[in-house]
Amino acid sequence: SQQGEEDPQALSIQEGENATMNCSYKTSINNLQWYRQNSGRGLVHLILIRSNEREKHSGRLRVTLDTSKKSSSLLITASRAADTASYFCATFKQTGANNLFFGTGTRLTVIP
Amino acid sequence: DTAVSQTPKYLVTQMGNDKSIKCEQNLGHDTMYWYKQDSKKFLKIMFSYNNKELIINETVPNRFSPKSPDKAHLNLHINSLELGDSAVYFCASSLTGTPLKAFFGQGTRLTVV
């Protein structure tokens, strides 16, 4: 299965601290993406890292990818209460299905 | 100007009924999907539909059937609803090929009683 797995399942931090979430997956991939889901809402794409990239930045987000370990991490720096949400990694491998396979998610709570 | 819209947002129905959830995207994407999110927030792909080719996750019961009247719509029909079908169903769309960034609808919370 291509399904990813995030850890921790839940993370609670104070506003201003950094939050790190990890994702592990099982098969080779073309790219890995991180999505955010606010409570009761749909998923929103945050950032994508290709399999030949090791690190990518977007604003307060930093993503790393280690294809040898089949793992990725998402770092949110200087967290804000508005960052409270669930974060999912999703892997993509170009096959006939062309599907995104999502991990189990990390529930992040940022305490003001 | 919503990119991917689903209706209804909430659906409560009795076991055994047949129901539909509608999905429309105005992004010009050529692939649409249905995902199921269970109570543990686990997201599972159900279907992807591209250029009239339907790819089905083999674990999806045949009571579920997607119907696409055109490229902008992929509706989900569910027959003989069961209690275990209660979940949040998300429609999504993308362009074919890498990097396959998906845009999601707001979800439909289905409750079967």
Contacts between the chains, C-beta under 8 A, distances in Angstrom:
chain1	res1	chain2	res2	distance
A	30	B	98	5.2
A	30	B	99	7.4
A	31	B	98	6.4
A	31	B	99	5.1
A	31	B	100	7.7
A	33	B	99	7.6
A	33	B	101	6.8
A	35	B	102	8.0
A	35	B	104	7.9
A	37	B	41	7.9
A	40	B	107	7.6
A	41	B	106	5.9
A	41	B	107	7.1
A	42	B	4	7.4
A	42	B	90	5.9
A	42	B	92	8.0
A	42	B	104	3.6
A	42	B	105	5.4
A	42	B	106	4.8
A	42	B	107	5.4
A	43	B	43	7.8
A	43	B	90	7.1
A	43	B	92	7.8
A	43	B	102	7.6
A	43	B	104	4.4
A	44	B	104	7.2
A	45	B	101	5.2
A	45	B	102	6.7
A	45	B	103	7.2
A	48	B	99	5.3
A	48	B	101	6.3
A	50	B	98	8.0
A	50	B	99	7.0
A	86	B	41	6.1
A	88	B	43	6.7
A	90	B	102	7.7
A	92	B	98	7.0
A	92	B	99	6.9
A	92	B	100	4.9
A	94	B	97	6.9
A	94	B	98	5.8
A	94	B	100	7.9
A	96	B	55	6.9
A	97	B	48	6.3
A	97	B	55	5.1
A	98	B	31	6.5
A	98	B	48	6.4
A	98	B	50	6.9
A	98	B	55	8.0
A	98	B	96	6.2
A	98	B	97	7.3
A	98	B	100	6.2
A	99	B	33	7.1
A	99	B	45	4.9
A	99	B	48	5.5
A	99	B	55	7.6
A	100	B	33	7.9
A	100	B	45	7.4
A	100	B	100	6.4
A	100	B	102	5.6
A	101	B	45	6.8
A	102	B	35	7.7
A	102	B	42	8.0
A	102	B	43	4.0
A	102	B	44	7.9
A	104	B	40	7.6
A	104	B	41	7.2
A	104	B	42	5.8
A	105	B	41	5.0
A	105	B	42	7.8
A	105	B	43	7.7
A	107	B	41	7.7
